[in-house]
Amino acid sequence: LTIPAIVRRADTLFRHRPVSGRRPDRSIERTTYGPVLERVRRLGVALRSLGVGSGDRVATLAWASQEHLE
């Protein structure tokens, strides 16, 4: 099971399912998996253009938010 496989499956089966997250100001942001997955793809392209390659590690430190999911 790889990240690309998970993203493809989520896009196929859950594109219109809701995703919600709490912002640091305690407000709730709601969207669907479709826009989240599109941003995931764009982030992957950006990381590749910065020289991040297969097998490299990238870490995040963030609130449990949609940006952290991405």
Phi, psi and omega in degrees: 000121182242163179302313178302322179294320179296316181296316179299316181295315178299320179294321181288315188262333191234015184311323185258006179282146183285149173229134177226155179208156179261131178278164178302332178277009177078001174285161181250131177254133181236140175205196174237169181298331182306302179296325178297314181294327176296318177293325176300314179297316179296322178296319178300317178296318180296317179297319178298320181292339176272000176099005177287127184244177178300130180092346176288155180251139176230131182244156175230155172223108186202165171300157175289089185227177177296324178297322179290322174302315179297000000 
